[in-house]
């Protein structure tokens, strides 16, 4: 296809899809609006995938504000915007399905598709065996594979060193900007602050004692805490690579990440980011640079802790609730115990997708919550399921069995290892930095998944899955000794 023909095709498709979107909004139907958006995004991902991904990323950051500006999730447009991330996942699946059989692409996708297929088959078969409704199984499966879909989507697009430079620049600036926006939004009038809150969520945990949790532009402080932790991972990666002129911005990104985590009053990223940083230091650098990076991270961490000492003490005191044996009725503890019991009782397949611990089990309220005595507890009942999604691995093990959980964990750990290999072999500094950051962000997410459904959140799936896919694609151009790959031009997936 010539460039002129491609341009005409893009313009024509854009006119048609925008017209379809206007028509859908005029109908004021949530389904029609979602369908129109899905078509629009799908066309964009096929014709201009990189700009389409940029638009998706910006939308996911601004989604709560847009939903509230549209009148909330009770209006057709607001509900469509609230569910639009599902259309993004469908569009991603459409591109992956269309290209997965292409000879040049299939070998790169094959190992990930096989692991994903094994996991999905286990969940579906267990759902059939346990007589779970088809729609519930389908929704549970769809939510469970959201992260792999974005990973595979990124692997169907050609990426260059310049793309990695752009991603790195945005990531290093994003952390400080999010923290600044958090301070600004926190001082706005209540009516304005409410525009950034999802009022369908439980809000009692937004603060601790006398401290109010920072959430910035996100619907919940937990999402903000995770987001600044991810940007902190990019700061650590930039320090590890040591590209000239990036040290100051990298340190600022780490500092913003730690300040944001403490301001969010979240414990998970407070543990996850240092662990990810130590892994990066031990895996990717040696000698003097290892001690320099450790020293910079330690100095920044100590400085932030001294400024926010009282917040840190408050978080530690609150964490004791989850390890205090005199408080066995904490919802997350009960979910862990029950998830293990279900996986053991229904060994080896589990209870089926949509039956425990996930969003699908709240829409079609699972009978397992009655069976195990959870439905009468606050936050776990059918009318207030605020805490049902507070775990991830008990949810996966209960629905797909221990074998399904093992397959999914193997997929994540294999991703960490493959990205580490790409980072160690990469010639371009931007590729190397993004590869390290992607592996650290995934490791950080794995730690946080001990107490939350990280891999089923749209923003997490996008922000972590896309850089991982980019890393794997860039790795196709760094196979072989470094001296052989230094002059090699990117060739993989160029025709996409």
C-alpha positions as CSV (number, residue, x, y, z in Angstrom):
1,X,0.0,0.0,0.0
2,X,1.3,3.4,-0.9
3,X,1.5,6.2,1.6
4,X,-1.1,8.2,-0.2
5,X,-3.5,5.3,-0.3
6,X,-2.9,4.7,3.4
7,X,-3.6,8.3,4.2
8,X,-6.9,8.2,2.3
9,X,-7.9,5.0,4.0
10,X,-7.2,6.6,7.4
11,X,-9.2,9.7,6.6
12,X,-12.1,7.7,5.2
13,X,-12.2,5.4,8.2
14,X,-11.9,8.3,10.6
15,X,-14.9,10.1,9.0
16,X,-17.0,6.9,9.1
17,X,-16.2,6.1,12.7
18,X,-16.7,9.6,14.0
19,X,-20.0,9.7,12.2
20,X,-20.9,6.4,13.9
21,X,-19.9,7.8,17.3
22,X,-22.1,10.9,16.8
23,X,-25.0,8.7,15.7
24,X,-24.6,6.6,18.8
25,X,-24.5,9.6,21.2
26,X,-27.6,10.9,19.5
27,X,-29.4,7.6,20.3
28,X,-28.4,8.1,24.0
29,X,-27.9,4.3,24.4
30,X,-25.1,3.0,26.5
31,X,-24.7,-0.1,24.3
32,X,-24.6,1.9,21.1
33,X,-22.1,4.4,22.5
34,X,-19.9,1.5,23.7
35,X,-20.2,-0.2,20.3
36,X,-19.3,3.0,18.4
37,X,-16.2,3.6,20.7
38,X,-15.1,0.0,20.2
39,X,-15.3,0.4,16.4
40,X,-13.5,3.7,16.6
41,X,-10.6,2.3,18.7
42,X,-10.4,-0.9,16.7
43,X,-10.0,1.0,13.5
44,X,-7.4,3.3,15.1
45,X,-5.4,0.3,16.4
46,X,-5.3,-1.2,12.9
47,X,-4.6,2.0,10.9
48,X,-2.5,4.1,13.4
49,X,-1.7,1.9,16.4
50,X,0.8,4.1,18.2
51,X,-1.4,7.3,18.2
52,X,-4.3,5.1,19.2
53,X,-2.4,3.8,22.2
54,X,-1.4,7.3,23.2
55,X,-5.1,8.3,23.1
56,X,-6.1,5.3,25.2
57,X,-3.4,6.1,27.8
58,X,-4.6,9.7,28.1
59,X,-8.2,8.6,28.4
60,X,-7.5,6.1,31.1
61,X,-5.8,8.8,33.2
62,X,-8.7,11.2,32.7
63,X,-11.5,8.6,32.8
64,X,-12.9,9.5,36.3
65,X,-13.1,13.2,35.4
66,X,-14.8,12.5,32.0
67,X,-17.3,10.2,33.6
68,X,-18.3,12.7,36.2
69,X,-18.4,15.5,33.7
70,X,-20.8,13.4,31.7
71,X,-23.2,13.2,34.7
72,X,-21.8,10.1,36.4
73,X,-22.3,6.4,35.6
74,X,-26.1,6.8,36.0
75,X,-26.3,8.5,32.6
76,X,-25.9,6.6,29.3
77,X,-22.8,8.6,28.2
78,X,-21.3,8.5,31.7
79,X,-21.9,4.7,31.9
80,X,-20.4,4.2,28.5
81,X,-17.3,6.2,29.5
82,X,-17.1,4.2,32.7
83,X,-17.1,1.0,30.8
84,X,-15.0,2.2,27.8
85,X,-11.9,0.4,29.0
86,X,-13.7,-2.9,28.1
87,X,-14.0,-1.6,24.6
88,X,-10.3,-1.0,24.5
89,X,-9.6,-4.6,25.6
90,X,-12.0,-5.9,22.9
91,X,-10.2,-3.8,20.3
92,X,-6.9,-5.1,21.5
93,X,-8.2,-8.7,21.2
94,X,-9.4,-8.0,17.7
95,X,-6.0,-6.9,16.5
96,X,-4.2,-9.8,18.2
97,X,-6.7,-12.3,16.7
98,X,-6.3,-10.8,13.2
99,X,-2.5,-10.9,13.3
100,X,-1.7,-13.9,15.6
101,X,-1.5,-16.3,12.6
102,X,0.8,-14.2,10.6
103,X,4.0,-16.2,10.0
104,X,6.4,-13.5,11.0
105,X,4.6,-12.7,14.2
106,X,3.4,-16.1,15.3
107,X,6.7,-17.4,16.8
108,X,7.0,-14.3,19.0
109,X,3.5,-14.7,20.3
110,X,3.4,-18.5,20.6
111,X,4.8,-19.0,24.1
112,X,2.6,-16.4,25.7
113,X,-0.5,-17.6,23.8
114,X,0.1,-21.1,24.9
115,X,0.3,-20.1,28.6
116,X,-2.7,-17.9,28.3
117,X,-4.7,-20.6,26.5
118,X,-3.9,-23.1,29.2
119,X,-5.1,-20.7,31.9
120,X,-8.3,-19.8,30.1
121,X,-9.2,-23.4,29.3
122,X,-8.8,-24.4,33.0
123,X,-11.1,-21.5,34.1
124,X,-13.7,-22.3,31.4
125,X,-13.7,-26.0,32.0
126,X,-14.1,-25.6,35.7
127,X,-17.0,-23.2,35.1
128,X,-18.7,-25.8,32.9
129,X,-18.1,-28.5,35.5
130,X,-19.5,-26.3,38.3
131,X,-22.5,-25.2,36.2
132,X,-21.6,-21.5,36.2
133,X,-23.8,-19.4,33.9
134,X,-22.2,-18.9,30.5
135,X,-22.2,-15.1,30.7
136,X,-20.6,-15.1,34.2
137,X,-17.8,-17.4,32.9
138,X,-17.3,-15.2,29.8
139,X,-17.1,-12.0,31.9
140,X,-14.8,-13.6,34.4
141,X,-12.5,-14.9,31.6
142,X,-12.5,-11.5,29.9
143,X,-11.5,-9.7,33.0
144,X,-8.8,-12.2,33.8
145,X,-7.0,-11.9,30.4
146,X,-7.1,-8.0,30.2
147,X,-3.5,-7.7,31.1
148,X,-2.2,-10.4,28.6
149,X,-4.4,-8.8,25.9
150,X,-2.5,-5.4,26.2
151,X,0.8,-7.3,26.3
152,X,0.0,-9.1,23.1
153,X,-1.3,-6.0,21.5
154,X,2.0,-4.2,22.0
155,X,3.8,-7.2,20.5
156,X,1.9,-6.7,17.2
157,X,3.3,-3.2,16.7
158,X,6.8,-2.3,15.5
159,X,8.7,-0.2,18.0
160,X,11.9,1.8,17.7
161,X,14.6,3.3,20.0
162,X,12.9,6.7,19.5
163,X,9.6,5.3,20.8
164,X,11.4,4.1,23.9
165,X,12.9,7.6,24.3
166,X,9.5,9.2,24.2
167,X,8.1,6.7,26.7
168,X,11.0,7.3,29.1
169,X,10.6,11.0,28.9
170,X,6.9,10.9,29.7
171,X,7.4,8.4,32.5
172,X,10.1,10.5,34.3
173,X,8.0,13.6,34.1
174,X,4.8,12.0,35.0
175,X,5.6,11.1,38.6
176,X,6.4,14.7,39.7
177,X,3.4,16.0,37.8
178,X,1.1,13.6,39.5
179,X,2.3,14.6,42.9
180,X,2.0,18.3,42.1
181,X,-1.5,17.7,40.8
182,X,-2.3,15.8,44.0
183,X,-1.4,18.8,46.1
184,X,-3.3,21.2,43.9
185,X,-6.5,19.0,43.7
186,X,-6.4,18.4,47.4
187,X,-6.7,22.2,48.0
188,X,-9.6,22.7,45.6
189,X,-13.2,23.2,46.8
190,X,-15.0,20.0,47.6
191,X,-17.3,20.3,44.6
192,X,-14.3,20.3,42.3
193,X,-12.5,17.5,44.1
194,X,-15.6,15.3,43.7
195,X,-15.2,15.4,40.0
196,X,-12.2,13.0,40.4
197,X,-13.9,10.5,42.7
198,X,-15.8,7.4,41.7
199,X,-18.8,7.6,44.1
200,X,-19.7,3.9,43.6
201,X,-16.5,2.9,45.5
202,X,-16.1,2.6,49.3
203,X,-14.4,5.8,50.5
204,X,-13.8,5.1,54.2
205,X,-10.2,4.0,53.6
206,X,-9.3,7.3,51.9
207,X,-7.6,8.5,55.0
208,X,-6.0,7.3,58.3
209,X,-6.3,9.0,61.7
210,X,-5.9,12.8,61.1
211,X,-4.3,12.4,57.7
212,X,-6.2,12.6,54.4
213,X,-5.0,10.4,51.6
214,X,-3.8,12.0,48.4
215,X,-5.4,10.6,45.2
216,X,-4.5,13.2,42.6
217,X,-6.6,12.6,39.4
218,X,-7.4,9.0,40.3
219,X,-10.6,7.6,41.8
220,X,-8.8,6.1,44.8
221,X,-5.6,6.7,46.7
222,X,-4.5,3.1,46.1
223,X,-4.4,3.7,42.3
224,X,-2.4,6.9,42.9
225,X,0.0,5.1,45.2
226,X,0.6,2.4,42.6
227,X,0.9,4.9,39.7
228,X,3.7,6.9,41.4
229,X,5.4,3.7,42.4
230,X,5.5,2.7,38.7
231,X,7.0,6.1,37.7
232,X,9.5,5.5,40.5
233,X,10.5,2.3,38.8
234,X,11.3,4.3,35.7
235,X,13.5,6.6,37.8
236,X,15.3,3.6,39.3
237,X,15.8,2.2,35.8
238,X,17.2,5.5,34.5
239,X,19.7,5.6,37.4
240,X,20.8,2.0,36.6
241,X,21.4,2.8,33.0
242,X,23.2,6.0,33.9
243,X,22.5,7.9,30.6
244,X,24.2,11.3,30.7
245,X,22.0,14.1,31.8
246,X,19.2,11.9,33.2
247,X,20.4,11.5,36.8
248,X,18.7,14.6,38.2
249,X,15.3,13.7,36.6
250,X,15.7,10.1,37.7
251,X,16.3,11.1,41.3
252,X,13.3,13.5,41.1
253,X,11.1,10.7,39.8
254,X,12.1,8.4,42.7
255,X,11.6,11.2,45.2
256,X,8.1,12.0,43.8
257,X,7.3,8.3,43.9
258,X,8.1,7.9,47.5
259,X,6.4,11.2,48.5
260,X,3.3,10.1,46.6
261,X,3.2,6.7,48.2
262,X,3.4,8.2,51.7
263,X,0.8,10.8,50.8
264,X,-1.5,8.1,49.5
265,X,-1.3,6.3,52.8
266,X,-0.9,3.0,51.0
267,X,1.3,0.2,52.4
268,X,1.6,-2.1,49.4
269,X,3.7,0.3,47.1
270,X,5.7,1.4,50.2
271,X,7.0,-2.2,50.3
272,X,6.9,-3.0,46.6
273,X,9.0,-0.1,45.2
274,X,12.0,-0.7,47.5
275,X,12.0,-4.4,46.8
276,X,11.8,-3.7,43.0
277,X,14.6,-1.2,43.3
278,X,16.8,-3.7,45.2
279,X,16.1,-6.4,42.6
280,X,17.1,-3.9,39.8
281,X,20.3,-3.0,41.5
282,X,21.3,-6.6,42.1
283,X,20.3,-7.8,38.6
284,X,21.4,-5.1,36.2
285,X,24.5,-3.3,37.6
286,X,27.7,-4.3,39.4
287,X,30.7,-2.6,41.0
288,X,30.6,1.1,41.8
289,X,27.4,1.9,40.0
290,X,25.5,-0.6,42.2
291,X,26.6,1.3,45.3
292,X,25.9,4.7,43.7
293,X,22.3,3.7,42.8
294,X,21.7,2.2,46.3
295,X,23.1,5.3,47.9
296,X,21.0,7.7,45.8
297,X,17.8,5.7,46.5
298,X,18.6,5.4,50.2
299,X,19.4,9.1,50.6
300,X,16.1,10.1,48.8
301,X,14.1,7.5,50.9
302,X,15.6,8.8,54.2
303,X,14.9,12.4,53.2
304,X,11.3,11.7,52.3
305,X,10.8,9.6,55.5
306,X,12.1,12.4,57.7
307,X,9.7,14.8,56.1
308,X,6.7,12.4,56.3
309,X,7.6,10.7,59.6
310,X,4.2,10.8,61.1
311,X,2.5,9.5,58.0
312,X,5.0,6.6,57.9
313,X,4.3,5.7,61.5
314,X,0.5,5.9,60.9
315,X,0.8,3.4,58.0
316,X,2.9,1.0,60.0
317,X,0.4,1.1,62.9
318,X,-2.5,0.5,60.6
319,X,-0.8,-2.5,59.0
320,X,-0.7,-4.2,62.3
321,X,-4.4,-4.9,62.0
322,X,-3.7,-7.4,59.3
323,X,-1.2,-9.4,61.3
324,X,-2.9,-9.1,64.7
325,X,-4.3,-12.6,65.6
326,X,-7.1,-10.9,67.7
327,X,-8.7,-9.5,64.5
328,X,-9.4,-12.5,62.4
329,X,-12.4,-11.0,60.7
330,X,-10.6,-8.5,58.5
331,X,-12.2,-9.0,55.1
332,X,-8.9,-9.6,53.2
333,X,-7.9,-12.3,55.7
334,X,-11.2,-14.0,55.3
335,X,-10.9,-13.9,51.5
336,X,-7.5,-15.5,51.6
337,X,-8.7,-18.3,53.9
338,X,-11.8,-18.9,51.9
339,X,-10.0,-18.8,48.5
340,X,-7.6,-21.5,49.7
341,X,-10.5,-23.6,51.0
342,X,-12.3,-23.3,47.7
343,X,-9.2,-24.2,45.7
344,X,-8.6,-27.2,48.0
345,X,-12.2,-28.4,48.0
346,X,-12.5,-28.2,44.2
347,X,-9.1,-29.5,43.4
348,X,-7.7,-29.3,40.7
349,X,-10.0,-27.1,38.5
350,X,-11.5,-24.6,41.0
351,X,-14.9,-23.1,41.0
352,X,-14.8,-21.5,37.5
353,X,-14.5,-18.0,36.2
354,X,-16.7,-15.4,37.9
355,X,-17.3,-17.3,41.1
356,X,-15.0,-15.8,43.7
357,X,-13.1,-12.6,44.4
358,X,-13.5,-10.9,41.1
359,X,-15.9,-8.2,39.7
360,X,-17.9,-10.9,37.8
361,X,-18.8,-12.5,41.1
362,X,-20.4,-9.3,42.4
363,X,-22.6,-8.7,39.3
364,X,-23.9,-12.3,39.4
365,X,-23.5,-12.6,43.2
366,X,-21.8,-15.9,43.8
367,X,-23.5,-18.6,45.9
368,X,-20.1,-19.4,47.3
369,X,-20.2,-16.3,49.5
370,X,-23.4,-17.7,51.1
371,X,-21.9,-21.2,51.4
372,X,-18.8,-20.0,53.2
373,X,-20.6,-17.4,55.4
374,X,-19.2,-14.2,53.9
375,X,-22.4,-12.7,52.5
376,X,-23.5,-11.3,55.9
377,X,-20.3,-9.3,56.5
378,X,-20.0,-5.6,55.7
379,X,-18.2,-5.1,52.4
380,X,-18.7,-8.7,51.3
381,X,-22.5,-8.8,50.9
382,X,-24.6,-8.4,47.7
383,X,-25.6,-4.8,48.5
384,X,-22.1,-3.6,49.6
385,X,-19.4,-5.7,47.8
386,X,-16.7,-3.1,48.5
387,X,-14.0,-5.6,49.7
388,X,-14.7,-8.6,47.5
389,X,-12.0,-7.6,45.0
390,X,-9.3,-7.0,47.8
391,X,-7.3,-10.1,46.8
392,X,-5.9,-11.5,43.6
393,X,-4.2,-14.8,44.0
394,X,-6.9,-16.4,46.2
395,X,-9.4,-15.2,43.5
396,X,-7.4,-16.9,40.8
397,X,-6.7,-20.1,42.7
398,X,-10.4,-20.4,43.7
399,X,-11.6,-19.9,40.1
400,X,-9.0,-21.8,38.1
401,X,-7.5,-24.1,40.7
402,X,-3.9,-24.3,41.9
403,X,-2.8,-25.3,38.4
404,X,-4.4,-22.2,36.8
405,X,-2.7,-20.0,39.4
406,X,0.6,-21.7,38.8
407,X,0.3,-21.2,35.0
408,X,-0.5,-17.5,35.5
409,X,2.3,-17.0,37.9
410,X,4.7,-18.7,35.5
411,X,3.6,-16.3,32.8
412,X,4.4,-13.3,34.9
413,X,7.7,-14.6,36.2
414,X,8.7,-15.5,32.7
415,X,7.9,-12.0,31.6
416,X,10.2,-10.5,34.3
417,X,13.0,-12.8,33.2
418,X,12.6,-12.2,29.4
419,X,12.6,-8.4,30.0
420,X,15.7,-8.7,32.1
421,X,17.4,-10.5,29.3
422,X,16.5,-7.9,26.8
423,X,17.8,-5.2,29.1
424,X,21.1,-6.9,29.5
425,X,21.6,-7.3,25.8
426,X,20.1,-4.0,24.6
427,X,22.4,-1.6,22.8
428,X,20.2,1.5,22.8
429,X,20.1,3.2,26.2
430,X,16.4,4.0,25.9
431,X,15.5,0.4,25.1
432,X,17.6,-0.8,28.0
433,X,16.0,1.7,30.4
434,X,12.4,0.8,29.3
435,X,13.2,-2.9,29.5
436,X,14.5,-2.5,33.1
437,X,11.6,-0.3,34.1
438,X,9.0,-2.7,32.6
439,X,10.5,-5.6,34.6
440,X,10.6,-3.6,37.8
441,X,7.0,-2.3,37.3
442,X,5.8,-5.9,36.8
443,X,7.6,-7.1,39.9
444,X,6.1,-4.2,41.8
445,X,2.7,-5.2,40.6
446,X,3.2,-8.8,41.5
447,X,4.0,-7.7,45.1
448,X,1.0,-5.4,45.2
449,X,-1.2,-8.3,43.8
450,X,-0.9,-10.0,47.2
451,X,-3.6,-7.6,48.3
452,X,-5.5,-6.4,45.2
453,X,-6.6,-7.4,41.7
454,X,-3.8,-5.4,40.0
455,X,-3.8,-7.4,36.8
456,X,-7.5,-7.0,36.2
457,X,-7.5,-3.2,36.4
458,X,-7.5,-1.5,33.0
459,X,-5.0,1.2,33.9
460,X,-2.5,-1.3,35.3
461,X,-3.0,-3.7,32.4
462,X,-2.2,-0.8,30.0
463,X,0.6,1.0,31.9
464,X,2.5,-2.2,32.6
465,X,1.4,-4.5,29.7
466,X,2.3,-2.1,26.9
467,X,5.9,-1.5,28.0
468,X,6.4,-5.2,28.5
469,X,5.2,-5.9,25.0
470,X,7.5,-3.1,23.6
471,X,10.4,-4.7,25.4
472,X,9.7,-8.1,23.9
473,X,9.5,-6.6,20.4
474,X,12.7,-4.6,20.9
475,X,14.3,-7.9,22.1
476,X,13.7,-9.4,18.7
477,X,16.3,-6.9,17.4
478,X,18.8,-7.6,20.1
479,X,19.2,-11.3,19.7
480,X,22.8,-12.4,19.4
481,X,26.0,-10.8,20.8
482,X,25.9,-7.1,21.3
483,X,28.5,-6.5,18.6
484,X,26.2,-8.1,16.1
485,X,23.1,-6.2,17.1
486,X,24.6,-2.7,17.3
487,X,24.2,-2.0,13.6
488,X,21.1,-4.2,13.1
489,X,18.0,-2.2,11.9
490,X,14.7,-3.1,13.5
491,X,13.1,-5.7,11.2
492,X,10.5,-7.6,13.2
493,X,6.9,-6.9,12.6
494,X,7.6,-3.9,10.3
495,X,4.7,-4.7,8.0
496,X,2.2,-4.2,10.8
